[in-house]
Amino acid sequence: MRAVTDDDANLDDDPHLWLEDIDGEDALAWVRERNADAVAELAGDAGFDRLRQRLREVLDAGDRIPYTTRRGPYRYNFWRDAEHVRGVWRRTGTEEYREDVPAWEVLLDLDALADTEGVDWVWSGASVREPDRERALVLLSRGGSDAVEVREFDLTRREFVEDGFRVGEDKTRIGWADPDTVLIATGLSGGSLTDSGYPRTVRRWRRGTPLAEAPVVYEAERGDVAAWGLHDHTPGFERDFVGRMKDFFTGELYLLEAGDTRVRIDVPDDARAYVHREHLLVTLRTEWLGHPAGALLAFGFDAFLAGDRTARVLFAPDAHTALVGQAWTRHHLLLTTLRDVSSHVDVLTPTPAGPWKREPLAAVPPLSDAAVMNTDPDTDDAYDLDVEGFLQPSTLCHGAVGASAGVLKRAPARFDTEGLAVRQYFATSRDGTRVPYFVTGPDHEAHGPGPTLLYGYGGFQVSRTPAYGAVSGRAWLERGGTRVVANIRGGGEYGPGWHRAALKAERPRAFEDFAAVAEDLVARGITTHAMLGATGGSNGGLLMGAMLTRYPELFGAIVAEIPLLDMLRYHRLLAGASWMAEYGDPDDAADRPHLRELSPYHRLTADRAYPPLLLRTSTRDDRVHPGHARKFAARMRELGHSVLLYESPGGGHSGGSDNGQAAFNSALVYTFLWRHLTGGRPDGPDRRAGGSARPALG
């Protein structure tokens, strides 16, 4: 159904619609005025420059772990620091990487490229050709946008291939099929786009032929999110797959047989499925074949195509545990799970019949996050394991299944943790649901309530796990503040059910969860409402808009970064149409009432007091339109409320295309929060040392 009532039908009846013109002269002039206000208000703070410099030091630090992608005898890394502002793509040998200071071979210098071409290039990744690894498809973004330019790169000569594969700026997905062929989904050269702005055709493009003449092997519907294609290069199992994302959570998967004939892999549309060697792996979002949502099933691929639906259960969820990661080595499957939002990693070994063998991979400390990296499903059983916590810098280990693991790299501490501890609590939401949250900070029982920053996201089945935040550590924890991460519904911390509980018209449950955590923090004496701040970005920016308009009395200040705020027009702005499975369709009479109720932009009133608000967005964000933040700020000003807006000229959805811009953005945010949550003092009480004042950062 795609009809709305007459009084709701005109989405263009918005006095601030002109601010949606991203590069419009009038809109940018207005943005410059708002930026000037924000900079004058915050960057003039006595401690601002010192804070920005200290945050830049963290981001540029030469002794941070250079995370890599392992390909054959090399480890590839992209690196930014003070000398390489835009960054360098480089590689080193596997053994050389073990050295404290490895010798790196620079493949591509983005600073030099940007200077030569006069373009603010931002690195977006590379696809290296297998199995020879002599060429790569490099993805370059202008200013950090999601749209990329694709260029073929010679890894031996360390230069772009003059007559190689090249694709202009678009939201392209591309990968090697063989040395002279790629599978490409792009909107260029005759390919059309979906309503969400992503490619809906997949082409098989041969070297030396025009892209527009490349045969289409798959085409999605205009109302889908996107089409995609990939080549499986596993020796002995070479094959091509194509598919479509019907919406953010459903899709279809096909095997391409001879002549590009498609064979549907008949799993539920909302399941996540892939093929590895002889196995078909299916992760369920809803019940299927008698197995619960959140389960991981394994089938014999050939038998499945022949109609056999005999599944082996590799993971079954319970009330406390959810599956969050899978990684194949040559002979094993490594599974990462969360148990009450703490990581566990197990090794599963396929067996000819019956249950797969299962055993723990390694011990992970409580209240920590573990990530499996750099497995090679074709050659060996080696892996990297990165473990971190809120106060625990990352430790990167390397090992092999069945053998001991050793430390490869340790990240140094970036902030003073003396007197700080990590605790996990559970708040009770309005409907009785227990909502976990992590508190990092000093002992409130000994030193009393203090400035506290509450972070949340709550959407798209994304889990927020323990992470070492060097920036927040220096900008907040060192100064005596407390940082809180709320694991509210809408996320994936407890599997698909935790996510579905806050879908569409049920979204207020996520808001209620976050508010319940805020109330619990005050009830426990960790903070007061006046000293409690909240922050979130993207979908978390929608959460912040809900806190401002629904629960303003709970907070002393709020920061909404790259926020989604106009829920009646979001589907018409950039990639917004791709999120309708999460929020609903504003053009559908069944969804529009709850979207109007959810929309922070439409809930603002003149007669309600709101806490201080900082909005941060980016002109070059081609995912969440900067018009959301612009219009919200304009509406608040129109209603007589004070608000600060800062819009970065570049940086895309992250808001920072280089470390200098990222440090400046963070300094604005933390200066704003510290000022409002500590009564304007340049520094707060040191609750780790008997309440005496700490030296100011400035």
Helices and strands as residue ranges (DSSP letters): G 6-8, G 17-20, H 25-42, H 48-60, E 69-71, E 74-79, E 88-93, G 96-98, E 105-109, H 110-117, E 121-128, E 135-142, E 148-154, E 159-160, E 166-170, E 173-178, E 181-185, E 201-206, G 211-213, E 216-219, E 226-232, E 239-245, E 251-257, G 258-260, E 261-264, E 272-276, E 279-283, E 296-300, H 301-305, E 312-315, E 321-328, E 333-339, E 342-349, E 357-360, E 368-373, E 382-389, E 395-400, E 406-410, E 421-428, E 434-441, H 444-447, E 452-455, H 470-475, G 477-479, E 482-486, H 496-500, G 504-506, H 508-523, G 529-531, E 532-537, H 539-550, G 552-554, E 557-561, G 570-572, G 574-579, H 580-583, H 592-598, H 600-603, E 613-618, H 627-638, E 644-648, G 652-654, H 659-677
